Amino acid sequence: MNGAVRARKRARGAAVAASLAAIAGALAAGAQGGGDGLEAFRPPPLSEQIAIREGWLERRHAQLLDRMRRHGVGMWIVVNEEFHDDPLTHLVAPPRPYVGNRDLFVFVDAGAQGLRRVAIAGYAEEQLTRFFESPEEPESASAVLPALFEEHQPKTIALAFGGRRGVTRSLTWDSRLWLEEILGAEVAKRFVPAANLIEEYLDTRLPEERPVYERMVAATEALVERAFSRAVITPGVTTVGEVRRWLYDRADALGYDLWFQPDLRLQRRGMANDTSRGFLAVARESWVIQPGDLLHVDFGLVAMGLATDWQKMAYVLREGEAETPAGLQAALERTHALQDALCRLARPGRAAGEVYAEVMAEMERQGIVAQVYSHPLGNHGHALGAAIDFRAAQRDGAAGASAQPLRAGSWLAVELNTRSAVPEWEGQEVYVMQEDPAWLSESGYRFFRPRQERFYLVR
């Protein structure tokens, strides 16, 4: 390694270390931010984001050979098409735009040689050649792929088709036909679904991701808490749509993307609840928020190749009230009991369906009407991995997704609700929904941020 290369590596390492140190101190700085106090939660500059993510990528590639062998994969090909990015591209290759007609990222079990990483891209550049073999004068896939196959003779070639989730079935039909044409019909018989490999790759979290994600969850919390306050809501004036648009705009101004629209729900004394697919329906944009309303938001941020998911609730105080009515607070505490059961019963290696069944049995013993629809988090909002979810349990029984073991260190959106009759609302039933990102320790799930112990109050 020459001196110039070593100097570049040292400079890049110093930049990454400085950025991570800044992120680790972000929560302490948050209370001191200017303006509305949210600027402290801005992600680092894009160049620093890329440098940090490239550090993560080195760790992921270092783990990949063992993972491929566990899943019986001899070769793994990710195909990225211009204007139709594969959702895996920025997670298996340096996170930058790829604008070739078709860019391929190929991982080969080369036996005693270890893992070979080959990029067949429109052009070579320094960041790509840090991670992949990629000649200065690019060669065509029709030359490179058959040569790789002949040299290593992989028994299986894993591709993103045949999976249950979008990221595991992202290979286009034309790309599959093109690969078959290049490699030949006999070799194409070795094509296998990459779903299990992709799932483990995406559901395995790195310790280095934690400080970044903690900051993102804190940013999500801070935006929601601000949205559910008099800084944004004037009772009797502000509409549901105005709160939603504020969340869009403020998240964008801070440098975050959203992976779904901010969904708001509203429950009101004497007003029947609309439902959709068995859940409380999203409120209409035109509804004006009034004193006495119970508000709910579902909201998630995207940055650094990671996604958050967050649900919290607020109560709009009526004239003369200083606190939430006792019946509503009691309803929230039933949801706390549901959270406690799920977090306590989960353990690495336990089947997700078993945990779900035990949680629901405990709720039945306590007389709590509950729903659990928790899902993995990580590189995507609805990520791959084991889901503690009533739909998976009903669909698969003891097989499929319900039988998946919980992976140590993986992240989960602990998403659930309870339904309670509220005395102050003449026995009207109220949904109390919560969603908190959590990570799986040896003794159960641990929230990234403290859960909501009391409703936010709009005064």
N, C-alpha and C positions, 0 to 999 in steps of 0.2 A: 504494500500500500504506500503510495507516494505521499510527500508532505502536504501537497495541496488537498488531496482527498481527506487526509487525517484532520486538517484544519477545518474543512467543511463539516466533517462529522462532529468535531468538537463544538463548532458554532451552532449547528443544528441541535445538538444535545443540550447546550446551554439555553437555547431559546425555549426548548420544550420544558426543561426544568423550571425556568422562570415562569412560564405560563401555568404549569401545574401548581407552583407555589402560590401564584395569584388566585387560582381557582380555590385552593384549599382555604385561603383566607377570605373568600368572598362572603360567606355567611356573616362573619364578624363585621365586615365592611358594609353589609346591606343596610343596617340601620342608620348609617351615616351618609348614604347617597343623597345627591342633590335632587331638586325638583320634587317629584312624588315618591322619591326613595327607591325607584325601580331600576335606575340606570346602573346600579352596582351589579345587577344580575345579567347584564349584557354579556353574550358569549365573547371569547377572545377574538382578535382579528382573524380573518380567514386564513392568512398564511400560517398563523400559529395553530389554528384548528387542524390544518392539513398536516403540519409537522407532528402534532400529537397523535393524530389518527394513523400516520405512517408508523409511529412507534408501536401502536397497538397491532398493526398489520404484521410487523416482524414477529411479534409474539404468536399471533394466530398461525402464521405459516410454520413456525417452529413446532406447533402442536399437530400439524395437519397429517403428516405421514402416519403416525400411530392411529389417528382417527380413520384414515382411509383403510388401513389394514383391518381395523376392527369391523368395518362395514364391508369388507371384501371388495374394495374398489381399487382397480389397477391403474385407471386413468380417469381423471375428472375434467370435463371441458365445460367452461362457462362461455356462452356466446353473447356478445353485446352487439346490438344492431343500431345503426345511426337513427336518431329520432325515436328510438324504441328501446331505451336502456333496460338491460336486465336488472332486476332489483338486487342481485348479488354483486354486480360489477364493482361498486364502490366499497364493497366489504371484502372482496378477494384481491383487489388491485388498488393501487394508490388512488385516493379520492380526487379525481379531476375529470374534466369532460373528455369523453372518448367520441371522436367524430369520424372514425373510419366507417366504411360501408358495413363491414363486419369485423369486430375485434374479438380475438379469442384469447382466453387465459386457460392454459393447460397445465394440469398437475399430474405427474407421473411417478408411480412407485418404481424407482430404478434399482430396486434390490439393495445390494451392498453399497451402491453409490448414494443411496438415500432418496430424497425427494428432488425431482427435477421440476422446475417452474419455467414454462415457456410462454412468452407472449407473442401472438401473431397479430400485429397491430399495423395501422396505417403508416406510422413512422415511429422511430425509436427516439427516446429522450431520456435524460439522466435519471429522473425520478422512476421511470419504468424499469430501467436497467438495474436499479438498486435491488429490485425484487424478482426480476425475470430475465431469462436468456432472451435477448431481443437484438438481433443484428442491426448495425447502422443502416444497412440497405435491406429493408424488409423483404422477406420471401413470402410467396403466396402460401395460403393454407393447403392448396392442392399439392405442394411440394413438401411442406413441413410435417403435416399430420401423418401421411403414409410412412414417411421416414421414421417418425417417432414410434409408430406402431410396429414397424419392422424391427426396430432396434430393441424394443422392450416387450413386445408381445403380451400386452395386458389381457388378462382373461375377461375383465369387465371394463366397460367404458361408461361411466356414470354421466347422465344428462338430466336436465330439469324437465322431466315429463312424467306424467302418471301420478303425481303427488296429489294430496287432498287440498293443499293450500296454494295460493297464487305463486309464492316465491319458489315452490317446489315443482311447478308446472309451467315455468315461464319461457321455455324454449319454443320458438315459433315453428309452425309446421314446415314453412319453407326452409328454415335453418336445419331442421332435422333431415329433410330430403337432400339438402345440399351436403351435409356431412356424410350421408349414406352414399351419395354420388362420388365424393372424394375418396372415401375409404373402401367402398365396394360393399356389395350385398352380404358377403360372407362375414366381413368384419362387423357390419351393422347388426348381426345377430348377437353381438356381445354388448350392445347398448342396454343399459339397465337404468331404472329410476334412481336418481341421486337423493331422493327425499330424506332418507334416514341420515345420510352424511350431512346434508344441508341443515337438518334440524339440530344435530349435535353441534355443528359449527356455529350456528346462530344462538343456541341456547346456553352456550358456555361463556360465562362472563369472565372478564379479566380484572384483577385487582386494580389495575391502573385506570379503569373506567369509573371506579367508584367516586372519586372526588368531583369529576366532571358531572356525573349523573346527580350527585347530591345537590350540586348547584342548580341544575336544571329543575329538579323537583322543588327546590326552594323558590325558584323563579315562578314556577307554576302556581305554587301556594300564594306568593306575594301578589301576582296578578289577580287571582280569584278573590283574595281578601280585599284588594282595592276595588274590584268591580262590585262586590257586595258591601258597599259602604256609601255614605252620603257624598263622597267624592265623585261618585258616578250616578247614584240613584237619588232622585228626589221623589218621594212617595206622592202619588196622585198626578205625576207629570211624566216620569221616565217610562218608556216602553221596553218590553222584552227585547225588541230588535235593536234598540239603542245600546243596551248593555252588551249584546252580542257583538255589535259593530265596534264598541270600545275595546273588547277583548281582541278582535281581529287586528285593529289598528295599533294598539299598544304593544302587542306581541311582535308585530311586524317592525315597529319602530325600534324595538330592542334587538332585532336581528334574529328572531326565531321564525321558523316555519310552523304551520299547523298541519296535522295529519287528518283532521276531520273538523267540521265546523263546530264552534262552541254551541252546545245544546243546553237551553234553559228550560226548566219545568217550573210550573207554578201551581200550588195548592191553596185553596181559599175556603174558608168556612162557609158552608152552605152551597158550594159549587161542586157539582159532580165531577169526578176525575175522568178524563178521557184516557183510554189505554191504546197501546199499539204493540202487537206481538207479545202481549202479556206484561208489558211494562207501562209505567206512567208515560203518557204521550208528551212530546215536546210542545211547549207553549207557543201560541201564535205570536208573530212579530208585533202585531198591533196592540196586544194586551198592555194596558197601563198597570204598573205595579202600585198596589194600594197598601195602606196600613193594615196589618193583620195577615198579610200574605206570607206563605212559606215558600222560599225560593230554592232552587237546586240548579247546579251547573255541572256539565260534563265537559272537560277541557284538557287538551294535551299539546305539548310543545315538541318540536323537532329541532335538533342541532347536533353537530358532531357525529352524525350517523346513529343517534339514539333518540328514543321517543318516550315521553311521559304520558300518564293518563291519570286524571284527578277528578274526583267528585266531592263537592262540599255543599252545605246548605246554609241559608240565612233566614232570619225572621225579621219582618218589618214591624217595628213596634207601633202599637196603637197609642193614641193620646192617653197619657197617664200611666203607661206601662214603662217599667225600667228593665224588665227581664222577659225572657221567653215564658209563656204559660207552662206550668208544671207538667201538664199532660204531654206537651210536645217534648220537653226535656226527658221525660220518662220514655218516650218513644225512641229518642236518640240512644238512650242507655240500653234499650233492647238490641239496637244495632251494634252497640259496643259488645254485648254478650256474644253476638254472632261473630264479630271480628275476633274476639278472644278465643272462641272455640276453634276457628279455622287456623289461626296462627299457632295455637298450642298443639293441635293434633298433627299438623304437617311435620314431616321429617324427611331428610334426604333418603331416597330409595323406596319410600312408600308409594303405592299406586295412588294416583290422583283420585280415582273413583272410590277407593276405600276411605280416603280422607273426607270426600264429599258425603258419603253415606254416614259416617260417624258424626260429622257436624250436624247434619239434618236430624239424626236421631237425638242428639243432645238438645236441639231446638224444640223438638216435639216434647221431650220431657219437661222443658221449661215453659211450654205453652206459648212459644214465640212463632208467629207466622213469618217464614223467612224464604228468601231466594238467594242462591249463590251462583254467580256467573263470572268467577275470577279467571283471568287469562294471563299467559306469559307476557312479559315486557322485555325490551332490549333494543335491538336494532330497528324494530318496528313496534307500532303501538299494539296491534294484535299479533304478537310475535309467535314463533314456533316454540313448542315445548309442551309439557303436561299442564292441562287446564283443569282446575277444580271448579266444575261447571255443570249445572243441571242438564243442559242440553247434551253434553257429551255423555253423561251418565244415562240419559234416556235413549240416546241414539245407539250407543255401543254396548250398554250393559257392562259386563266384565271384560269386554274385549276392546280393541281399538284404543282411542284416546284415553278412555277411563283407566286402562291398564298401564299407561305410561308411568314410569317412576319419576318422582320429583328429583331434580338434579341439584346437588349441593351448590350453593352460591348463585343459583339462578334467580331471576327477578320475576315477580308476579304483581299484577294489578289486583289487589284484594278488593274485588268489586262485588257488592251484595246489597240487599235491602231487607228491611222488616216492615210489616204492616200492622198498625196499632189503632185501636179506637181511642179518640182523644176526648176526655170528659168536657173540657172547655169548648169543644166544637160539637156538643150534643151527641157524642158517640161516633161522629164521623171518622172514617178510617183515613189514616195518613201514611204515606210511604216515607220512610227515612232511608235514603240511599247514600252510601259512602263508597269511595274508591281511593285506595292508597297504594302507591308503589312500595314494595317490600322485597327484601332479599332473604333467601333461605339459609338459615344457620343450622348447626347440628341440633339445636333445641327448638326449632320452629321459625316462623317468619318474623322478621324485624322490620318495622317501618323506617323508611328513609327520613321522614319528618314525623313529629308527634301527630297523632290522629286528632280529629276535631272533637274536643271534649264538650263544647257548647256551641250552639248555633252562632254564626256571625250575626250581629245586630245592626240593622239599618235604622238609625234614629230619626 
